[in-house]
Structures are given as structure tokens and as C-alpha cells.
Amino acid sequence: MERWVDKVAIVTGASAGIGAAISKALVEKGIIVVGLARRIEKIEELSNNLVDAPGKLYAVRCDVTKEDDILKAFKWVTDHIGPVHILVNNAGLTRPTHLLDGATDEWRRIFEVNVLALCICTREAVKIMKENDIAGHIVHMNSVAGHYVPNMPKPNFNVYPASKFAVTALTESLRQELRYHELGIKVTSISPGVVGTEFSDGFPDDGTKEAIDALPRLKAEDIAEGVMYVLSTGPGVHVQELTIRPLGEMF
């Protein structure tokens, strides 16, 4: 991790859960982190608790469903902090809806956050890395649901697995483009199983959320450790996919 000390990392969805845990772990490794989220007061609170850490955490308000917000955030980081070396596309959500009678707006929002925002942030990060000859690292926060559709007693995942299957495909497509252009940038998909965060609030309150909360669960810090691992690999090592499950997971 020493080569990343004093370098800049951007983490989307950094206000809580996995994003906050990743931001904290990066700062503790001496990295300058910019957390993007709508609730920047949460990031600022975390930053205040990390004043003695070797790195630093900045909070930038950004709604990743708005391209202009993303563009402004990346420009601010470049102008005030420096060029990005690490991007963690962590922002993600699911919504309590269904395929048979679901709301189109809810489906659209899932794809806007889980797929389009990830693509836009990645494009902007790669552009900066390329301009500054940076052999950076992009981490996509995926899910085990990005590799198969979990079979639950009540099928309430709607378009969420489809959005995460897209992340799996986008990781490989990006790897191929980066290789073709010889940019030396790594891309990793990290696919957690059930993690004990507020993310489960996005599932329907019809017993689904309670059923998921009763399953073996990972901690957000477990996923942050996975991110630290892939970032710590040598320049000739490319971990493209890392699946992290809680022991005893039924999926």
C-alpha cells in the first residue's frame, strides 16, 4: 500500500456502510480520500474522527444520478486536491418494487446509480489517469447477485441483479479497453454476499428485509479489507474479481 500514500482516492456513496468503511481504511493507510455523497454531513463527521490518521478525508456533495454533479466533483478534486489515482465505485441501491407491477421510476433509479453513474465516474477517472500517466486502480462494488439471481422465498430482487450483472460485464469490457490502449490501469469487481448495512432498507418491508437480516452477514469493514487487499497487489498482479461471502451463507 506504500505506493498509494499521499495519492488521491475518490469513493462514491461514502456517507455510510461500505463506502464509509472503505474511506476510513484508505485514510488510515495515508491516502487522501474524497468522499462523494448527498449526505456530506455524515462524511464530515467521519473526517472529524480521523484527524489523527496519516491521510485525510474530504467531503464533496454529489448526487451520482446527475452527470453534472459528477463532472463538477471530479473537476473540484483535480483542481483542489490533485489527480485521482484510485476510484471506488461504491454507490449502489435497490428499491422495494417488483417486475410484475413495479414502478418504472424505481427501476430507472437503480440503473442510474448502479450502472450509469459507475460508467460516468469511471470515464472521468480514466481520463484523468491517462492525462497524468497514472497506473491507477478502479474498484467496482458488485454483488454475488451480479453473478446469479439469489432464489429467495419471495422473489423481490426485481432489476437489482440485472444492474449488477451489468457491473460484471462492464468490468471485463473495461479491462479489455484498458489493455488495448496499454494504460496500465487495473479494474476490480468486488462481489460481497450479505453485508450488515442500511442497504437492506431498500428491500420490501414484507418479510424480505427481515429474512435477509437473519442470514449470516459480513461487516462493512470486511469489504474494506478486501479493497485494501486488491490495492496492495503488485504491479504485475490483476485481481479482476473478488467474491467475499459470510461463512455459512445460504445463497
Secondary structure as the mmCIF struct_conf table of DSSP 4:
data_model
#
loop_
_struct_conf.conf_type_id
_struct_conf.id
_struct_conf.beg_label_comp_id
_struct_conf.beg_label_asym_id
_struct_conf.beg_label_seq_id
_struct_conf.end_label_comp_id
_struct_conf.end_label_asym_id
_struct_conf.end_label_seq_id
HELX_RH_3T_P HELX_RH_3T_P1 GLU A 2 TRP A 4
TURN_TY1_P TURN_TY1_P1 VAL A 5 ASP A 6
STRN STRN1 VAL A 8 THR A 12
BEND BEND1 GLY A 13 GLY A 13
TURN_TY1_P TURN_TY1_P2 ALA A 14 SER A 15
BEND BEND2 ALA A 16 ALA A 16
HELX_RH_AL_P HELX_RH_AL_P1 GLY A 17 GLU A 28
TURN_TY1_P TURN_TY1_P3 LYS A 29 GLY A 30
STRN STRN2 ILE A 32 ALA A 37
BEND BEND3 ARG A 38 ARG A 38
HELX_RH_AL_P HELX_RH_AL_P2 ILE A 40 ASN A 48
TURN_TY1_P TURN_TY1_P4 ASN A 49 ASP A 52
BEND BEND4 ALA A 53 GLY A 55
STRN STRN3 LYS A 56 ARG A 61
TURN_TY1_P TURN_TY1_P5 VAL A 64 THR A 65
HELX_RH_AL_P HELX_RH_AL_P3 GLU A 67 HIS A 80
TURN_TY1_P TURN_TY1_P6 ILE A 81 ILE A 81
STRN STRN4 VAL A 84 ASN A 89
BEND BEND5 PRO A 96 PRO A 96
TURN_TY1_P TURN_TY1_P7 LEU A 99 ASP A 101
HELX_RH_AL_P HELX_RH_AL_P4 THR A 104 PHE A 111
HELX_RH_PI_P HELX_RH_PI_P1 GLU A 112 LEU A 116
HELX_RH_AL_P HELX_RH_AL_P5 ALA A 117 GLU A 131
TURN_TY1_P TURN_TY1_P8 ASN A 132 ASP A 133
STRN STRN5 HIS A 137 MET A 141
HELX_RH_3T_P HELX_RH_3T_P2 VAL A 144 GLY A 146
TURN_TY1_P TURN_TY1_P9 HIS A 147 HIS A 147
BEND BEND6 TYR A 148 TYR A 148
BEND BEND7 PRO A 153 LYS A 154
TURN_TY1_P TURN_TY1_P10 ASN A 158 VAL A 159
HELX_RH_AL_P HELX_RH_AL_P6 TYR A 160 TYR A 180
TURN_TY1_P TURN_TY1_P11 HIS A 181 GLU A 182
STRN STRN6 LYS A 186 PRO A 192
STRN STRN7 VAL A 195 VAL A 195
BEND BEND8 THR A 197 THR A 197
HELX_RH_3T_P HELX_RH_3T_P3 GLU A 198 GLY A 202
BEND BEND9 PHE A 203 PHE A 203
TURN_TY1_P TURN_TY1_P12 ASP A 205 GLY A 207
HELX_RH_AL_P HELX_RH_AL_P7 THR A 208 ASP A 213
TURN_TY1_P TURN_TY1_P13 ALA A 214 ALA A 214
BEND BEND10 LEU A 215 LEU A 215
STRN STRN8 LEU A 218 LEU A 218
HELX_RH_AL_P HELX_RH_AL_P8 ALA A 220 SER A 232
BEND BEND11 THR A 233 THR A 233
TURN_TY1_P TURN_TY1_P14 PRO A 235 GLY A 236
STRN STRN9 GLU A 241 ILE A 244
TURN_TY1_P TURN_TY1_P15 LEU A 247 GLY A 248
#
